[in-house]
Amino acid sequence: MNKTTILTSILLLFSTVLMGQSDSPDFMRSIGKIYVVVAVIIAIFLGIVLFLIYLDRKLTKLENQIKDND
């Protein structure tokens, strides 16, 4: 299979899933849970960003050690 076929299949799958959602898009907002969902998403995003910053600093330190040893 080529990439176009795979991408088209994935997009069709997602569109089918999105069509199956409830008629009321404000359901989560009406029961106040949307704020919990947003908070969890922000926490996950911040965790990933902080981990990437930590990893970048550690890699930079290792690269500098390799340069110094050469």
C-alpha positions in Angstrom: 0.0 0.0 0.0 1.2 3.5 -0.6 1.1 6.4 1.8 -1.9 8.1 0.2 -4.1 5.0 0.6 -3.1 4.7 4.3 -3.6 8.4 5.0 -7.0 8.4 3.3 -8.1 5.3 5.3 -7.1 6.9 8.6 -8.9 10.2 7.7 -12.0 8.3 6.8 -11.9 6.4 10.1 -11.5 9.6 12.1 -14.4 11.3 10.2 -16.6 8.3 10.9 -15.7 8.4 14.6 -16.4 12.2 14.8 -19.8 11.7 13.1 -20.8 9.3 15.9 -20.6 11.9 18.7 -23.6 13.1 20.5 -25.9 15.9 19.2 -25.1 18.2 22.1 -21.5 19.5 21.8 -22.0 21.5 25.0 -22.6 18.4 27.1 -19.1 18.5 28.8 -19.4 22.2 29.4 -22.9 21.9 30.9 -21.8 19.4 33.6 -18.5 21.4 34.3 -16.2 18.6 33.3 -14.7 20.4 30.3 -12.4 22.3 32.7 -11.1 19.0 34.1 -10.4 17.8 30.5 -8.6 21.0 29.6 -6.6 20.9 32.8 -5.5 17.3 32.2 -4.5 18.2 28.6 -2.5 21.2 29.7 -0.8 19.2 32.4 0.2 16.5 29.9 1.5 19.1 27.4 3.5 20.9 30.1 5.0 17.5 31.2 6.1 16.7 27.7 7.6 20.2 27.2 9.5 20.0 30.5 10.7 16.5 29.7 12.0 17.7 26.3 13.8 20.6 27.8 15.4 18.3 30.4 16.4 15.9 27.6 17.9 18.7 25.5 20.0 20.0 28.3 21.3 16.5 29.1 22.1 15.8 25.5 23.9 19.2 25.2 26.0 18.3 28.2 26.9 14.9 26.8 27.8 16.5 23.4 30.1 18.9 25.2 31.8 16.1 27.1 32.3 14.2 23.8 33.9 17.4 22.2 36.1 17.9 25.3 37.4 14.3 25.2 38.4 14.5 21.5 
